[in-house]
């Protein structure tokens, strides 16, 4: 068994892929705004966020192949997802946003307006290309897919969106 097959079969990786599929399926499904959908997406984002913490950080070969570009969402695919989420969220779409909740200095910018449709669509945009590459079943991509999900995308982008989604949807679901 080669190192890629072994990595692909690790329970933490399998769990993340299953969580990612559940999240993407909920985003892709046309369903009216509902309390049930908000609860389902809240649970899916919580599971995805928790699963990302357990992903391994694979050793990358020096000659990396970045599968993400090949499997990226097109601008029209992203727009379709963003608009669908906006319709589904309806009046629950926008929320007050604090730029850095750890910064108590008076120099912090004033609070702004967050957008759940943007948050969820950005998580989807960061997760879906890896699933597409994963489903292509190209062994050379496995380490890179997992690395992209864990390191740059989770740490600096979709993980932050997930935290905002969790905070807001928790308040909406359990009001």
C-alpha positions as CSV (number, residue, x, y, z in Angstrom):
1,X,0.0,0.0,0.0
2,X,1.5,3.4,-1.0
3,X,1.6,6.4,1.3
4,X,-1.3,8.1,-0.6
5,X,-3.7,5.1,-0.2
6,X,-2.8,5.0,3.4
7,X,-3.5,8.7,3.9
8,X,-6.8,8.4,2.0
9,X,-7.9,5.7,4.4
10,X,-7.1,7.4,7.6
11,X,-10.2,7.6,9.8
12,X,-9.8,11.4,10.4
13,X,-9.5,12.0,6.6
14,X,-12.5,9.8,5.9
15,X,-14.5,11.6,8.5
16,X,-13.6,15.0,7.0
17,X,-14.5,13.9,3.5
18,X,-17.9,12.7,4.8
19,X,-18.5,15.9,6.7
20,X,-17.5,17.9,3.6
21,X,-19.9,15.9,1.4
22,X,-22.8,16.5,3.9
23,X,-22.1,20.3,4.0
24,X,-21.9,20.6,0.2
25,X,-25.0,18.5,-0.3
26,X,-26.9,20.9,2.1
27,X,-25.6,24.0,0.2
28,X,-26.4,22.4,-3.2
29,X,-30.0,21.3,-2.3
30,X,-32.8,23.6,-3.3
31,X,-34.9,23.9,-0.2
32,X,-37.0,26.7,1.1
33,X,-35.8,28.7,4.1
34,X,-36.6,26.6,7.1
35,X,-35.7,26.1,10.7
36,X,-34.8,22.5,9.9
37,X,-32.3,23.5,7.2
38,X,-30.7,26.1,9.5
39,X,-30.2,23.4,12.1
40,X,-28.8,20.9,9.6
41,X,-26.3,23.4,8.2
42,X,-25.3,24.5,11.7
43,X,-24.6,20.9,12.6
44,X,-22.8,20.3,9.3
45,X,-20.5,23.3,9.7
46,X,-19.8,22.4,13.3
47,X,-18.9,18.8,12.2
48,X,-16.7,20.1,9.3
49,X,-15.0,22.6,11.5
50,X,-14.2,20.0,14.2
51,X,-13.1,17.4,11.6
52,X,-10.6,19.9,10.1
53,X,-8.8,20.1,13.4
54,X,-8.1,16.4,13.2
55,X,-6.8,16.3,9.6
56,X,-3.2,15.3,9.3
57,X,-0.7,17.7,7.8
58,X,0.8,15.6,5.0
59,X,4.4,15.7,3.8
60,X,4.4,17.4,0.5
61,X,6.7,16.4,-2.3
62,X,8.9,19.2,-3.7
63,X,7.2,18.9,-7.1
64,X,3.7,19.7,-5.9
65,X,0.7,19.3,-8.2
66,X,-2.0,21.8,-7.1
67,X,-5.3,20.1,-8.0
68,X,-7.4,23.0,-6.7
69,X,-7.0,25.1,-9.9
70,X,-8.2,22.3,-12.1
71,X,-11.3,21.7,-9.9
72,X,-12.1,25.2,-8.8
73,X,-15.6,26.6,-9.0
74,X,-16.2,28.8,-12.0
75,X,-17.4,32.3,-11.2
76,X,-20.9,31.4,-12.4
77,X,-21.0,28.3,-10.2
78,X,-20.0,30.4,-7.2
79,X,-22.6,33.1,-8.1
80,X,-25.3,30.4,-8.3
81,X,-24.4,29.0,-4.9
82,X,-24.2,32.5,-3.3
83,X,-27.6,33.6,-4.7
84,X,-29.3,30.3,-3.7
85,X,-28.0,30.7,-0.2
86,X,-29.1,34.3,-0.1
87,X,-32.6,33.3,-1.1
88,X,-32.7,30.4,1.4
89,X,-31.5,32.6,4.3
90,X,-33.9,35.4,3.6
91,X,-34.2,37.9,6.4
92,X,-31.7,35.8,8.4
93,X,-28.9,36.5,6.0
94,X,-27.2,39.6,7.6
95,X,-25.7,40.0,11.1
96,X,-23.6,42.4,13.0
97,X,-19.9,41.6,12.5
98,X,-16.8,42.5,14.6
99,X,-13.6,42.4,12.7
100,X,-11.3,41.1,15.5
101,X,-13.1,39.9,18.6
102,X,-9.7,39.6,20.4
103,X,-8.7,43.2,19.9
104,X,-10.0,45.5,22.7
105,X,-8.0,48.5,21.6
106,X,-9.8,51.7,20.7
107,X,-8.3,51.6,17.2
108,X,-10.4,48.7,16.1
109,X,-12.7,49.5,13.2
110,X,-16.4,49.9,14.0
111,X,-18.6,46.8,13.7
112,X,-19.8,46.0,10.3
113,X,-22.4,43.8,8.6
114,X,-21.7,40.1,8.0
115,X,-23.4,38.0,5.4
116,X,-24.2,34.3,6.1
117,X,-24.7,33.7,2.3
118,X,-21.1,34.9,1.7
119,X,-19.7,32.9,4.7
120,X,-21.4,29.7,3.6
121,X,-20.5,30.2,-0.1
122,X,-16.9,30.9,0.7
123,X,-16.7,27.7,2.8
124,X,-18.2,25.8,-0.1
125,X,-15.7,27.4,-2.5
126,X,-12.8,26.3,-0.4
127,X,-14.1,22.7,0.2
128,X,-15.8,21.7,-3.0
129,X,-12.7,21.8,-5.3
130,X,-10.9,19.3,-3.0
131,X,-13.9,17.0,-3.1
132,X,-13.9,17.2,-6.9
133,X,-10.2,16.4,-7.0
134,X,-10.8,13.6,-4.4
135,X,-13.5,12.1,-6.5
136,X,-11.1,12.1,-9.6
137,X,-9.2,9.5,-7.6
138,X,-5.7,10.7,-8.7
139,X,-3.2,9.4,-6.2
140,X,-0.8,12.3,-6.8
141,X,-3.4,14.8,-5.5
142,X,-4.3,13.2,-2.2
143,X,-1.6,14.9,-0.1
144,X,-2.2,18.2,-1.7
145,X,-5.9,18.1,-1.3
146,X,-5.6,17.4,2.5
147,X,-2.9,20.0,2.9
148,X,-5.1,22.6,1.2
149,X,-8.2,21.8,3.3
150,X,-6.1,21.9,6.5
151,X,-3.4,24.6,6.2
152,X,-3.9,27.6,4.1
153,X,-7.7,27.4,3.6
154,X,-8.8,26.4,7.1
155,X,-6.4,28.5,9.1
156,X,-6.8,31.7,7.2
157,X,-10.2,31.6,5.3
158,X,-12.9,29.0,5.6
159,X,-12.3,28.3,9.3
160,X,-12.9,31.9,10.1
161,X,-16.1,31.9,8.1
162,X,-17.2,28.7,9.9
163,X,-16.8,30.4,13.3
164,X,-19.0,33.3,12.2
165,X,-21.6,30.9,10.8
166,X,-21.6,28.8,14.0
167,X,-22.1,31.9,16.2
168,X,-24.9,33.4,14.1
169,X,-26.8,30.2,13.3
170,X,-26.6,29.0,16.9
171,X,-28.3,32.3,17.9
172,X,-30.9,31.8,15.2
173,X,-31.6,28.2,15.8
174,X,-31.7,28.4,19.6
175,X,-33.4,31.8,20.0
